[in-house]
Amino acid sequence: MSPSVLHDETFDEEVPILIIGGGPSGLLLAFMLEQLGVRSLIAEKYATRLAAPKAHALSPRSLEICRQFGLDVNDIRRVGTSRSDAYWVNFITNLAGEHVGKLPYERMDAEVLNSTPTMIHNIPQPAFEELIAKRLSKSNLVEIRKNHAFVDLKQFDGHVITTIMNRDSKEATKVRSKHVVACDGAKSAVRSFLGIESEGEDSYETMMTIHINADLHPIIKKQVGMLHWVMDPLVSGFIIAYDLAGNQVLICNFDSGKWPVESWNEEHCRKVVDAAIGVNAKYDVLSFHPWILSRKVAKSYSNGRVFLAGDAAHSFPPTGGLGLNSGLGDVHNLAYKLAAVHHGSAKDAILDTYHVERRQVALVNSKQSVKNGKKIFGLLKTLGTTDPNIDVARHNLYQTIHDEKARIDINRGIEDQREHFDNLGLHIGYVYGDKRIPDNASVYEPICVPGARLPHAWIKLIDLEKVQLPAIDSSYVGGESHKVAEMTFSTLDLCRFDAFTILVDKMFSSNFESAIQEAVNQLPEKLASELSVQVVVKGVDFLLQPGQEKWDDVVPLKQGLAVLVRPDQHIIAVLDRNTGAAQVLEVLGGHLGW
């Protein structure tokens, strides 16, 4: 392509949105933009992504998001760790040693499906990335350019010119785009270039991640679980069992004064892993790398036409599994807003809401992650495992767990970790605009207020055209077949990713349908053609499944009110029965920045 000239700046190519970073947030953003009809280019620094599993769980909200955009959650659930293998968190001296206690890992009980259609699922991050990349490989609207690093950018009225460089040939390319989204990780080059500072603790613990491929089935036998907290003082960490047959990660907390980072090698890694397993086992050390347990949240999520998302915007400890899922929530919030601006149905002002809404979520999640980390490592300290002499510490451990009085404190300490392993309230209960810190991360109560996610209930579709999604297969939870057959579609499925949705009861639908039609007729022709508002009528388009009546108590359609939902499934307004075209335009215009 021949270079073009604009404001004395040359550029080599042009794309509506440039995404820096091809990790999970960058890939999912590109996929969402494609579904919304917006072309993008991903510049990924590395030729290949790291094979180490990294994050391991997709939260209920992340799976709801994937489903909304057409990533089949049934397919996702076929990859990764089965529910039966992942159900527990075990507290052990080592894998072959004594079992001290256990807790459920997150909410994988059948009852959670009354709160979400998609319970948490454990899948290695690389497998999730591969799943999205495979879909993008067939797209004409997305290009993934690997081995290309960010160099710099310049912002102008209406566009950004970004320089990216091929790391092999050193050839630089200037890309002109309307917006840039940095999804380039915790050490974001874009964030650094823009000079955006972060708040939070720099560090308080040194950690080591060791990736191995042991067959753990003969060792743990029936004591399966997603996480195994190892109390042995040489380990002081946990094993993530992505695949018990040959894919695990050990994350341990180590004394950097006693074992400096530069002293770590495969031999020392094996000593630690052997202590964690507790018996001789064959395995390879596939990789190991140190890191700092820290919490950082960018003070601003944007600078002009450049936005931060995922780990580029926030990074915090893995204790709670909130990092990856926070990033996926970021791009879900941002995608429809970018698309609305690019298609002309919204002004740039809508993009200002991204920082306001998503940064508060990250602040809450990051603080919870730090709280989880301090509590779990505090538990290890109560067991006497922090004596600098490993033999003494190990003796203290076994003496403590066999002491009846001490065991009461241990059991209490394990029970105190329950919130750490149940973050349902944080996953699906956040409300945009609400700055309160939840008292308990586990508690979720559905509410119908602006900013909240539309409450879930299982529904029966009357108008099959209203939902263009495959039925959810809930058979993995077991139970009676007729009950499973009723858990196939959710109220969340009624909300299209490319439209605003008004939910109303059939007794009151005519007034709202008239108000919507009159409002659209008052819009300029181009704006009206780009803005999509659908009316979904309870009693005409869908019915609640038996046993889902609580939804009627929370969502006041039977009282004659209507609920206006954004394309990201969050409520924008609850409208009374006297709402007219002027009020509809005021609500939509206020959100879209008209």
C-alpha positions in Angstrom: 0.0 0.0 0.0 1.3 3.4 -0.9 2.0 5.7 2.0 -0.6 8.4 2.5 -0.1 11.9 3.9 -2.2 13.5 6.6 -1.1 16.4 8.8 2.4 15.9 7.5 2.3 12.3 8.8 2.8 9.3 6.6 1.1 6.0 7.2 1.5 2.7 5.5 -1.9 1.2 6.1 -5.2 1.9 7.7 -7.6 0.0 9.9 -10.5 1.2 12.0 -9.2 -0.3 15.3 -5.6 -1.4 16.1 -5.3 -3.8 19.0 -1.9 -4.2 20.6 -1.5 -7.6 22.1 -2.9 -11.0 21.1 -3.7 -12.5 24.5 -7.2 -13.5 25.6 -8.5 -9.9 25.9 -7.1 -8.8 22.6 -8.4 -11.9 20.8 -11.9 -11.7 22.3 -12.1 -7.9 21.5 -11.2 -8.6 17.9 -13.8 -11.4 17.8 -16.5 -9.1 19.2 -15.7 -6.3 16.9 -15.9 -8.7 14.0 -19.4 -9.8 15.1 -20.3 -6.1 15.3 -19.0 -5.5 11.8 -15.8 -3.5 12.6 -12.4 -4.4 11.1 -9.4 -4.7 13.4 -5.7 -5.5 13.3 -3.9 -7.3 16.2 -0.2 -6.6 16.6 1.1 -9.4 18.8 4.7 -9.1 20.1 5.6 -12.7 20.1 5.8 -15.2 17.2 4.2 -17.9 19.5 2.3 -17.5 22.7 3.7 -19.1 25.8 2.6 -22.7 26.3 2.4 -22.5 30.1 -1.2 -22.7 31.2 -1.4 -19.4 33.1 -5.0 -18.6 34.1 -7.3 -21.6 34.3 -10.9 -20.6 34.9 -13.6 -18.8 32.9 -16.0 -17.3 35.3 -19.8 -17.6 34.9 -19.9 -14.0 33.5 -17.1 -14.7 31.0 -19.0 -17.7 29.7 -22.2 -15.6 29.5 -20.2 -13.1 27.4 -18.8 -15.8 25.1 -22.2 -17.2 24.6 -23.8 -13.9 23.7 -21.3 -13.4 20.9 -21.7 -16.9 19.5 -18.8 -18.8 21.1 -20.6 -22.0 22.0 -20.2 -22.7 25.7 -21.0 -26.4 25.1 -17.8 -26.5 23.0 -15.8 -24.6 25.6 -16.9 -27.0 28.3 -15.6 -30.0 26.3 -12.1 -28.5 26.6 -10.3 -28.4 29.9 -10.9 -30.0 33.3 -14.2 -31.8 33.9 -16.5 -30.6 36.7 -16.0 -33.8 38.7 -12.2 -33.5 38.6 -12.3 -29.7 39.4 -14.9 -29.6 42.1 -12.7 -29.4 45.2 -9.8 -27.3 46.8 -7.7 -29.7 48.9 -5.5 -28.7 51.8 -2.7 -31.2 52.1 0.8 -31.7 53.5 1.8 -33.0 50.0 -0.1 -34.9 47.3 0.9 -38.3 48.7 0.7 -37.1 52.3 -2.0 -36.2 54.8 -5.3 -34.6 53.8 -6.0 -31.7 56.2 -9.2 -30.3 54.8 -11.1 -29.3 51.7 -13.5 -26.7 50.3 -15.7 -26.5 47.2 -13.9 -24.8 44.3 -16.1 -21.9 43.4 -19.8 -22.6 42.8 -20.1 -25.8 40.8 -23.2 -27.0 42.6 -26.4 -27.4 40.5 -28.1 -24.6 42.5 -25.8 -22.0 41.0 -27.6 -22.4 37.7 -30.5 -20.4 39.3 -28.1 -17.4 39.2 -26.3 -18.0 35.9 -26.8 -20.2 32.9 -23.1 -21.0 32.7 -21.3 -22.1 35.8 -17.6 -21.6 36.1 -15.4 -23.8 33.9 -11.7 -24.6 34.2 -9.8 -24.4 30.9 -6.1 -23.5 30.4 -5.7 -20.0 29.0 -3.7 -21.2 26.0 -6.6 -23.5 25.0 -9.1 -20.6 25.3 -6.9 -18.4 23.2 -6.6 -21.2 20.6 -10.3 -21.6 20.5 -10.8 -17.9 19.7 -7.9 -17.7 17.3 -9.3 -20.6 15.3 -12.6 -18.7 14.8 -10.7 -15.5 13.8 -8.6 -17.4 11.3 -11.7 -17.7 9.1 -12.5 -13.9 9.4 -12.1 -11.3 6.7 -12.4 -8.5 9.3 -9.5 -9.5 11.6 -5.8 -9.9 10.9 -3.4 -11.2 13.5 0.2 -10.0 12.8 2.5 -11.9 15.1 6.1 -11.0 16.0 5.2 -7.3 15.8 6.1 -5.0 18.7 4.6 -1.6 19.6 7.1 1.2 19.0 5.3 4.5 19.5 2.1 6.4 18.6 0.9 9.9 17.8 -2.6 11.2 18.3 -4.4 13.6 16.0 -8.0 14.9 15.7 -10.0 11.9 14.6 -7.2 9.3 14.3 -4.0 7.7 15.8 -0.8 6.8 13.9 1.0 3.9 15.6 4.3 2.5 14.7 4.7 -1.3 15.0 7.9 -3.2 14.1 8.7 -6.7 12.8 11.0 -8.1 15.5 13.0 -10.2 13.0 13.4 -7.8 10.0 13.2 -4.6 12.1 10.9 -3.2 9.4 8.6 -0.5 10.8 5.0 -0.1 9.8 2.9 3.0 10.5 -0.8 2.1 11.0 -3.5 4.8 11.0 -6.6 3.9 13.0 -9.5 5.6 14.6 -8.8 4.0 17.9 -6.1 1.9 19.6 -6.7 -0.6 22.3 -3.7 -1.8 24.4 -4.1 -5.4 25.5 -0.4 -5.9 25.9 -0.2 -7.2 29.4 1.0 -6.2 32.8 4.2 -4.7 31.4 2.2 -2.8 28.8 4.5 -0.9 26.4 1.6 1.3 25.4 0.7 2.3 29.0 4.4 3.1 29.6 4.6 5.2 26.5 1.6 7.2 27.4 2.9 7.7 30.9 -0.2 6.4 32.6 0.6 5.6 36.2 -0.9 2.9 38.4 -2.0 2.6 42.0 -1.5 -0.3 44.3 1.2 -2.3 46.1 4.4 -2.9 44.2 5.0 -6.3 46.0 4.7 -8.2 49.2 5.7 -11.8 48.3 8.0 -13.4 45.8 6.5 -16.3 43.8 7.7 -19.0 41.4 5.6 -20.7 38.8 6.8 -24.2 37.8 5.2 -26.0 34.9 5.3 -29.8 34.9 3.7 -32.8 33.2 3.4 -35.5 35.8 0.7 -38.2 35.9 -0.9 -37.5 39.2 -3.8 -39.9 39.1 -1.9 -42.8 40.8 -0.8 -40.4 43.6 -4.0 -38.5 44.4 -6.3 -41.4 43.6 -9.8 -40.2 44.6 -8.7 -37.0 46.2 -9.3 -35.0 43.0 -9.6 -31.2 42.8 -8.7 -28.1 40.8 -6.4 -26.7 43.4 -4.2 -28.5 45.9 -2.8 -26.2 48.6 0.5 -27.8 49.8 1.5 -27.0 53.3 5.0 -28.4 53.1 7.4 -25.6 54.1 9.6 -26.0 51.1 6.6 -25.5 48.9 4.2 -23.1 50.6 2.0 -22.9 47.6 -0.5 -24.7 45.4 -0.8 -27.0 42.4 -3.2 -26.1 39.7 -4.4 -29.4 38.1 -5.3 -28.5 34.6 -5.0 -32.1 33.6 -4.2 -34.7 36.3 -2.7 -37.0 33.6 0.0 -34.6 32.5 -0.4 -30.8 32.8 0.1 -29.0 36.1 1.5 -25.8 37.5 3.0 -25.4 40.9 2.9 -21.8 42.3 5.0 -21.4 45.4 5.9 -18.6 47.8 9.7 -18.6 48.4 12.1 -16.7 50.5 14.1 -14.6 48.0 16.8 -13.9 50.7 17.4 -17.6 51.2 16.9 -18.6 47.5 17.6 -15.6 45.3 15.9 -15.6 42.0 19.2 -16.1 40.1 19.9 -19.2 42.1 16.9 -21.1 40.8 17.5 -23.8 38.3 15.9 -27.1 37.2 17.6 -28.9 40.1 16.1 -26.6 42.7 12.7 -26.7 40.9 12.7 -30.5 41.2 13.4 -30.3 44.9 10.4 -28.1 45.4 8.1 -30.2 43.1 9.3 -33.4 44.7 8.4 -32.0 48.1 4.9 -31.0 46.8 4.3 -34.5 45.3 5.7 -36.4 48.3 6.8 -39.5 46.4 9.0 -40.3 43.5 7.2 -39.4 40.2 8.3 -39.0 36.6 7.8 -35.6 35.1 9.6 -32.9 33.1 10.1 -29.3 34.3 8.7 -27.6 31.2 9.4 -24.0 32.4 9.8 -21.9 35.5 9.7 -18.2 36.1 9.5 -15.9 39.1 7.1 -13.0 39.7 5.9 -10.6 42.4 2.6 -10.9 44.1 1.3 -7.4 43.6 -1.7 -5.3 42.8 -1.8 -2.5 40.2 -4.7 -0.6 38.6 -4.1 2.1 36.0 -5.2 5.5 37.2 -6.7 6.1 33.8 -8.1 3.5 31.3 -7.7 5.9 28.3 -5.7 8.7 26.8 -7.4 10.4 23.9 -8.2 7.7 21.4 -6.1 5.0 23.1 -7.6 2.6 25.6 -6.2 0.1 28.1 -7.8 -3.3 28.7 -7.0 -6.6 30.5 -3.7 -6.8 32.3 -2.5 -3.6 30.6 -5.2 -1.8 32.7 -4.9 -3.9 35.9 -2.8 -6.8 37.3 -3.3 -8.5 40.6 -2.6 -11.8 42.3 -4.0 -15.0 41.0 -5.7 -15.7 44.3 -9.3 -15.7 43.3 -8.9 -16.1 39.5 -10.2 -12.6 38.9 -7.5 -11.2 36.5 -8.3 -12.9 33.2 -12.1 -12.6 33.8 -11.8 -8.9 34.6 -10.0 -8.4 31.3 -12.7 -10.2 29.3 -15.3 -8.0 31.1 -13.3 -4.9 30.0 -13.5 -5.7 26.3 -17.2 -6.7 26.5 -17.9 -3.3 27.9 -15.7 -1.5 25.3 -16.6 -3.5 22.2 -20.2 -2.3 21.6 -19.2 1.3 22.5 -16.4 1.3 19.9 -18.7 -0.2 17.3 -21.4 2.3 18.0 -19.0 5.2 17.5 -17.6 3.6 14.3 -21.0 3.0 12.9 -22.3 6.4 13.8 -25.0 5.6 16.4 -23.0 7.1 19.2 -20.7 10.0 19.9 -17.2 9.8 21.3 -18.6 10.7 24.8 -19.9 7.1 25.2 -16.2 6.0 25.4 -15.7 8.0 28.5 -18.0 5.6 30.4 -15.5 2.8 29.9 -13.0 4.1 32.4 -15.7 5.0 34.9 -17.4 1.6 34.8 -14.6 -0.8 34.4 -11.9 0.7 36.7 -14.2 0.4 39.7 -14.6 -3.3 39.0 -10.9 -3.8 38.9 -10.3 -1.9 42.1 -12.8 -4.2 43.9 -11.4 -7.4 42.3 -7.8 -6.4 42.9 -8.4 -5.7 46.6 -10.2 -9.1 46.9 -7.3 -10.9 45.3 -4.8 -9.3 47.8 -7.2 -10.1 50.7 -7.3 -13.8 49.5 -3.6 -14.0 49.2 -2.9 -12.6 52.6 -5.4 -14.9 54.2 -4.2 -18.1 52.6 -0.5 -17.4 53.3 -1.5 -16.4 56.8 -3.0 -19.8 57.3 0.3 -21.4 56.3 2.1 -19.3 58.9 -0.3 -20.4 61.7 0.9 -24.0 61.0 4.4 -23.2 62.0 5.8 -23.7 58.4 7.7 -20.4 58.3 10.7 -21.5 60.5 13.8 -20.8 58.4 15.0 -24.3 59.1 13.0 -26.6 56.7 13.3 -29.6 58.9 12.1 -27.7 62.0 9.2 -26.2 59.9 8.2 -29.6 58.6 8.2 -31.0 62.2 6.1 -28.1 63.3 3.6 -28.7 60.5 3.0 -32.4 61.5 3.0 -31.6 65.1 0.4 -28.9 64.6 -2.0 -30.9 62.4 -2.0 -33.8 64.9 -2.7 -31.6 67.9 -6.4 -31.7 68.8 -6.6 -28.1 70.0 -4.6 -26.8 67.1 -6.7 -28.7 64.7 -9.7 -26.6 65.7 -7.9 -23.5 64.7 -6.7 -25.2 61.5 -10.3 -26.1 60.5 -11.4 -22.6 61.3 -8.6 -21.2 59.2 -9.6 -23.4 56.3 -13.2 -22.5 56.6 -12.1 -18.8 56.6 -10.8 -19.4 53.0 -14.3 -20.1 51.7 -14.7 -16.6 50.3 -11.4 -17.0 48.5 -12.8 -19.9 46.5 -16.3 -18.5 45.9 -16.4 -15.2 44.1 -19.9 -15.5 42.6 -20.9 -12.0 43.8 -17.9 -10.4 42.2 -18.3 -12.4 39.0 -21.9 -11.6 38.2 -23.1 -9.1 40.9 -21.1 -5.9 40.0 -23.2 -2.8 39.3 -21.8 -0.1 37.1 -21.9 3.2 39.0 -21.9 1.6 42.4 -18.7 2.3 44.3 -19.4 0.3 47.4 -17.1 -2.5 48.3 -19.1 -5.8 48.7 -19.1 -7.1 52.3 -18.6 -10.7 51.0 -17.4 -11.7 47.5 -19.5 -14.8 47.6 -22.9 -13.3 48.1 -25.0 -12.7 45.0 -28.6 -11.4 45.1 -30.2 -10.4 41.7 -31.3 -6.8 41.5 -32.9 -4.8 38.7 -31.3 -1.4 38.8 -29.4 0.7 36.3 -25.9 -0.7 35.9 -26.7 -4.2 37.0 -26.5 -7.2 34.8 -30.0 -8.4 33.8 -30.9 -11.2 36.2 -30.9 -14.7 34.8 -33.8 -17.1 34.7 -34.4 -20.1 32.5 -37.0 -19.5 29.8 -39.1 -21.2 27.2 -38.9 -19.5 23.8 -42.2 -18.9 22.1 -40.8 -17.0 19.2 -37.7 -19.1 18.2 -36.5 -16.2 16.0 -35.7 -14.1 19.1 -32.6 -16.1 20.0 -30.1 -17.2 17.4 -28.0 -19.2 19.8 -27.6 -23.0 20.3 -29.4 -24.5 23.3 -27.3 -24.9 26.4 -26.5 -28.5 27.3 -26.8 -28.6 31.1 -26.6 -32.4 31.4 -23.2 -32.1 32.9 -24.8 -31.3 36.3 -26.8 -34.5 36.3 -30.4 -34.6 37.6 -33.7 -35.5 36.1 -33.9 -35.3 32.3 -37.0 -33.1 32.2 -35.2 -30.5 34.5 -32.1 -30.5 32.3 -34.4 -30.0 29.2 -35.8 -26.8 30.9 -32.3 -25.3 31.3 -31.5 -24.5 27.7 -32.1 -20.8 27.3 -31.7 -17.8 29.6 -33.2 -14.3 29.9 -29.7 -13.1 29.1 -30.1 -14.8 25.6 -32.9 -12.3 24.8 -30.3 -9.4 24.7 -28.6 -9.1 21.4 -25.0 -7.9 21.3 -25.9 -5.4 18.6 -29.1 -3.9 20.0 -30.7 -2.3 22.9 -33.4 -4.5 24.3 -36.7 -3.5 26.1 -38.3 -6.2 28.1 -42.0 -5.8 28.8 -45.0 -7.9 29.8 -47.6 -8.5 27.1 -50.3 -6.7 29.2 -48.3 -3.4 28.8 -46.4 -3.9 25.6 -48.4 -1.8 23.2 -47.6 1.5 25.0 -43.8 0.8 25.0 -43.8 -0.4 21.4 -45.5 2.8 20.3 -43.0 4.9 22.3 -40.1 3.1 20.8 -41.4 3.5 17.3 -42.2 7.2 17.8 -38.7 7.8 19.2 -37.0 6.1 16.3 -39.1 8.1 13.8 -37.8 11.3 15.5 -34.2 10.4 14.8 -32.2 11.6 11.8 -32.4 8.9 9.1 -28.8 7.9 9.2 -28.9 7.6 13.0 -32.1 5.6 12.9 -30.7 3.2 10.4 -27.7 2.4 12.6 -29.5 2.2 16.0 -31.2 -1.0 16.8 -33.8 -1.2 19.6 -35.8 -4.5 20.0 -38.8 -5.0 22.1 -39.1 -8.5 23.7 -42.5 -9.3 25.2 -42.9 -11.8 28.1 -45.9 -13.9 27.2 -45.5 -13.4 23.5 -41.8 -14.1 22.8 -40.9 -16.1 25.9 -42.2 -17.6 29.2 -40.4 -18.4 32.4 -39.7 -22.1 33.0 -41.4 -23.7 36.0 -39.7 -22.8 39.3 -38.3 -19.5 37.9 -41.0 -17.2 39.4 -38.5 -15.4 41.6 -37.4 -13.5 38.4 -40.9 -11.8 38.4 -40.3 -10.6 41.9 -37.0 -9.0 40.9 -37.7 -7.7 37.4 -41.0 -5.7 37.6 -42.6 -6.4 34.3 -45.8 -7.6 35.8 -46.1 -4.2 37.6 -46.3 -2.5 34.2 -42.7 -1.4 34.1 -40.2 -2.1 31.3 -36.5 -2.8 31.5 -34.1 -1.2 29.0 -31.0 -3.3 28.6 -27.7 -2.2 26.9 -26.0 -4.4 24.3 -23.7 -5.7 27.0 -26.7 -7.1 29.0 -26.5 -4.4 31.7 -29.6 -2.5 32.6 -29.6 1.2 31.5 -33.1 2.1 32.9 -36.3 0.9 34.4 -39.1 2.7 32.6 -42.6 3.3 34.0 -45.8 2.6 32.0 -46.2 6.3 31.2 -42.9 6.5 29.3 -43.1 8.3 26.0 -40.8 8.9 23.1 -39.2 11.8 24.7 -38.1 9.8 27.8 -36.8 7.0 25.6 -34.7 9.4 23.5 -33.4 11.0 26.7 -32.2 7.7 28.1 -30.7 6.4 24.9 -29.2 9.8 24.0 -27.7 10.2 27.5 -25.9 6.8 27.1 -24.9 7.2 23.5 -23.6 10.8 23.9 -26.0 12.5 21.5 
